[in-house]
Amino acid sequence: MADLNHVVLIGRLTRDAEIKYTSGGQAVCKFSIAVNRRKKSGDQWEDEANFFDIVLWGKQGESLQSYLVKGKMVGIDGELRQDRWQQEGQNRSKIEIVASYVQLLGGGGSGSDRQSFNNNSSGNFSSGESQSYNSSKDDGFTDDIPF
């Protein structure tokens, strides 16, 4: 069986995105998102926030950096990467999500436009309008759903 490393998240930015450049001139855009999880505690439902660090490479990061502002809702599709290093003789590690696809979902930040940016394996990106389902179109199914 093959290994699989795939992450899909929807959350809100906890801070504005920061962009830096490697010594080779490659853009690296970093930001964090908060993803809420509802859980029941006794008779009450509570939200538990989980925080994730996201890395966006290349032109995609440069293009999106100005739109990635605190409070903006985004969808992330990517993979987990673990960074390991030594600090003061101690082994350290950090897991980040390297995004291959980012979708601006609106809410918070600077407007509610829905835009998506896809980073394919060649490093190019494309943007486009999100598709929405049109329920008035005849899909061949009857409306008599038994549940």
N, C-alpha and C positions, 0 to 999 in steps of 0.2 A: 504494500500500500504506500502511496506517495504521501509526503508531508504536505501540510496545508497551513498557510499563514495569511489570513485574510480578516480584516477588521472593518466593520461598518458602524459608524456612530452618528448621532444627531445631537447637537448641543449648542450652548452659547459660549462665545468667547469671554474669557475671564479678564483679558487685557488686550490692548492693541498689539497687532503683529509687529515683530521686529525683523528687519532684514539686514543681513551681513553678507560679506563676500569672502570666499576662500582665497588662499594665495594664488590660485589658478584663475580667479575671476568668476567662479561659479556662485550664483546667488543662493542664499539659504534663508528662507523665511520661517520664523518660529513663532508659535502662538500656543495658547492653552484653551481647552474647552471644558465646560462643566456639563456633565450628563446626569440628570436626576433619575433616581430609581425609587418607585413607590413600594413601600413595604408596610405590612400591617403590624402594629404594636398594640396588643390588647384589642380594644374596640376602635382605635384611631388609626387612620392611614397617615404615614409620615413620609416625607421626601428625604432621600439620602443622596447627597451630591458626591459624584465621583469626578476626579480631575485627571485630564489626559494632556500630555504635551505632544504637539503636532509639529512635524517638519515638512516643509514644502520646498522642493528644489527647483532651480533654474528659472526660466522665463515665467513659468506659472506663478512662482512666488513673487517675482517682481511685479507682475501684472495685478495680482490680487492683494498685495500688501496694503494698499490704500483703502480697500473695501473691508478688510478684516479688522474691525474695530470692536472694542469692548461692548458686549451685549448683543452682538449680531448672531443670529442663529445660522448654523452651517451644517451641512452633511459632509461627512468624511468617509472615503473609501480608501483603504491602504493596507499596510502590513506593519507588524510589530518588529522593531529592531532593538537589540540590547547593546548598549555601549558599556564597555568595561575599561577601567583604569585603576591605577594605584595613586593614593593620596596619603601622604605622611605614613607610608608603610602599610596602609590598610587597603584591601581590595574593595573597590566600589563598583557599582553598576547602576544603570538607569535604563528604563524601557521607554521608548518613544514610538509614536506612530508616524511612519513615513507615508504621506498621502500621495496617492496616484490620481485621485479624483476629488474635487472639492465643489460643493454646490452651495451658493449663497441662498438661504431660504427666506430671508426677510426677517422683520422683527428686530428691534433694537438697532443700534448703530445708525447708519445714514440712509434710511429708506427701506423699502420692502420689495425691490426688484428681485426676481428669481433669475439667477445666472448660474451656469455650471461651467466648470473648467476641467478638462480631462488631460492628464499627462500620460501619454502612451510611452512605450518602451524606447522610442527614438528621441524622447525629450521634447517633442513638440506638444503644443496644447491647442485646443479649440474651444470656442465658447458657443453657447447656444441657448435658446429659450427652452425652459422645461416643458415637457409634454404633460398634458393633463387628460384624464379620461373623460370622454363625453358620454354621459349616461343616456342621452336621448337617442343615440345611434342604436339600430337594431342589431343585436349580437346573436340572435337565434335562440336565446333563452327566454323562457316564460317568467313572469313575475311571481308565480306561485311557488315560493320557497317555503318548504315545510318547517323551517326553524326560525 
